[in-house]
Amino acid sequence: MHLKSIVKCPQCDFEKEETMPTDTCQIFYQCPNCKAPLGPKQGDCCIFCSYGSVKCPAKQKEDC
């Protein structure tokens, strides 16, 4: 299972590698560059599924 994902901000295109939590879906994220608040897109369970290079651990296991 992959626990690192590169989150790309849709506002400013800034990218940062983040470690994904294994026990919950992260639904809030603030871009460290432009400070834009990010939430999951409709139909996605978390910000990693919407903006990450790797889907969240729950989705990788299909528990999401």
N, C-alpha and C positions, 0 to 999 in steps of 0.2 A: 504494500500500500504506500502511496506517495503522500507525504505530509507537508510538502512545500509546494507553493503555488505562486506564480507571479501575477499580482493583481494590477490590472491596467485601468486607470481612471478614464471614464468616457468623456470627461470635461476637458482635461489638459493632456491626456495621453501619458502621464507619468506612470512608471512601472516600478513596483517594489515587491521583492520576494517576501512572503509571509508564511508562517507556520500555521497550519490549519488545526483547529481543535478537533479532538477525536470523539468527544462526548456530547457535542452540541453543534447546531448549525449557526454560524455567525450571520446575523441578519443586518447588522449595522457596521459601517466602516467609514472612516473619514480619510480622505486623500491627504497624505502627509505633505504634498506639494501645494495644492490649491485650496485645501480644506473643504472640498465639496463632500457633503454627506451622501453616501451610497447605500442603497438597499437592494435586495434581490429584485430582478425583473419578474414580471408576472409569469408564473409557472415554474420558477426556480425556487429552491429551498433556502439558498444563502448567497452571499456576495461572491463566493468562490465559484459557484455554478454559473453566475452571471458574468463576472469580470475576471475570473482567474484562468490561468493556463492549464490548471488541473482541477477536475471536479472535486468536491468535498469528500471526505472519507465515507460518510453515509451513502453518498451516491455511488462511490466506487464499490461499496458493498451492496448497493441497491436497497438500503434500509430507509431511504429518504422519500 
